[in-house]
Amino acid sequence: MSIDRIQKAAVIGAGSMGHQISMLCALGGFETYLQDIDETSLRKAREQLEHHMDRWISKGKLTTEKKEAAFAKLHMTTSLEEAAENTDIVIEAVLEKLDVKQEVFAKLDKLVPAHTILATNSSTIVNSKIAAFTSRPEKVLNMHFFYPPLVMDCVEVVMSDQTSKETAETAMAFCERIGRTGVLLEKEIYGFIANRLLFALSKEAMFLYENGYADFKEIDLIAKKALSHPLGPFEIADLSGIDVGYYANMQLFQETGDPNDKPAKIVEEKVKAGHLGRKTGRGWYEYTKEGAL
Ligand SMILES: NC(=O)c1ccc[n+]([C@@H]2O[C@H](COP(=O)([O-])OP(=O)(O)OC[C@H]3O[C@@H](n4cnc5c(N)ncnc54)[C@H](O)[C@@H]3O)[C@@H](O)[C@H]2O)c1
């Protein structure tokens, strides 16, 4: 399917990632349906997007007319059927659990037209594991956006050995239409590129912290001052959600069975306590509305 045939996009999951991806699609001129099983997530999504777009207007990055045009194209629903009906591309952004994603894809496969591309925004999971639950593995791929999608200009577009070239080309063209730089990876690997690099850094940071070589604040400070990283590894965990990293690690551990791949105990404790980072006001650091305390 060529990019010119894409008119309607559906984004499944209205959390940290999904709501902003849906805004990019609507700003890119696509009729967009944002679906979530949780009504509250959708309400929060709309409030946050109104806030972001108003800030863009005050900074001169967007006109009021363009904002209104985009919101006219953005529909929110709890019905998967409504989101899937006649859609040309789906970007799934539900939580990072393989069985949940497989179930969503199996349902979508039955609801969307035969030509529709099904993409997953998973941070780590290769699409072939999900495509196996559909009847269209050639139309399934990863489109991995980065947090926050309204700011971060990169999407890893990852093919499995069953993804067709045409699907990958259309996904790359879609990225261009929504103002994002797509980077095509023709061979899939767990975690793709960015997160594999980040995992290596985070794992070492956790080792140093857990063994008392430095406090997490010092580790972040050194990463920023000595390596010129804009954020330290613990700050990144808070930004993207400690639970997101935890589930990604659990997934890796299930795949490899290597105890070294298990999430750190302190991370598990934070997830159990609901201290998930910026989104809950507390993670490694504590946050007010203005920023880290
Ligand atoms: N947070 C990040 O930094 C980041 C970056 C890149 C990719 N990702 C990936 O994006 C995906 C979503 O992450 P997030 O941080 O937005 O998570 P999140 O927890 O903020 O949001 C997930 C949303 O999915 C909804 N949901 C759960 N099950 C559903 C279902 N069956 N159908 C519809 N909606 C459902 C939840 O109600 C919630 O609103 C994950 O796969 C994650 O790995 C996250």
The ligand as a Gaussian input file, in Angstrom:
#p B3LYP/6-31G(d) Opt

LIG

0 1
 N        7.444000       5.575000      28.059000
 C        8.462000       5.561000      27.197000
 O        9.482000       6.236000      27.359000
 C        8.371000       4.721000      25.951000
 C        9.210000       5.037000      24.869000
 C        9.103000       4.310000      23.688000
 C        8.207000       3.247000      23.614000
 N        7.424000       2.941000      24.697000
 C        6.490000       1.834000      24.569000
 O        5.204000       2.353000      24.319000
 C        4.219000       1.490000      24.894000
 C        3.354000       2.293000      25.842000
 O        4.154000       2.847000      26.847000
 P        3.633000       4.075000      27.731000
 O        4.819000       4.591000      28.452000
 O        2.814000       5.000000      26.890000
 O        2.681000       3.290000      28.759000
 P        1.558000       3.874000      29.717000
 O        1.464000       2.945000      30.858000
 O        1.761000       5.331000      29.974000
 O        0.215000       3.750000      28.831000
 C       -0.328000       2.536000      28.417000
 C       -1.803000       2.775000      28.094000
 O       -2.314000       1.596000      27.486000
 C       -3.633000       1.408000      27.954000
 N       -3.994000       0.012000      27.739000
 C       -3.615000      -1.080000      28.447000
 N       -4.119000      -2.207000      27.886000
 C       -4.839000      -1.801000      26.802000
 C       -5.589000      -2.484000      25.814000
 N       -5.708000      -3.791000      25.841000
 N       -6.170000      -1.746000      24.847000
 C       -6.067000      -0.397000      24.818000
 N       -5.356000       0.306000      25.730000
 C       -4.754000      -0.391000      26.706000
 C       -3.589000       1.837000      29.410000
 O       -4.891000       2.152000      29.879000
 C       -2.677000       3.054000      29.340000
 O       -3.402000       4.250000      29.125000
 C        4.986000       0.344000      25.558000
 O        5.078000      -0.732000      24.676000
 C        6.351000       0.962000      25.803000
 O        7.370000      -0.006000      25.845000
 C        7.472000       3.670000      25.859000

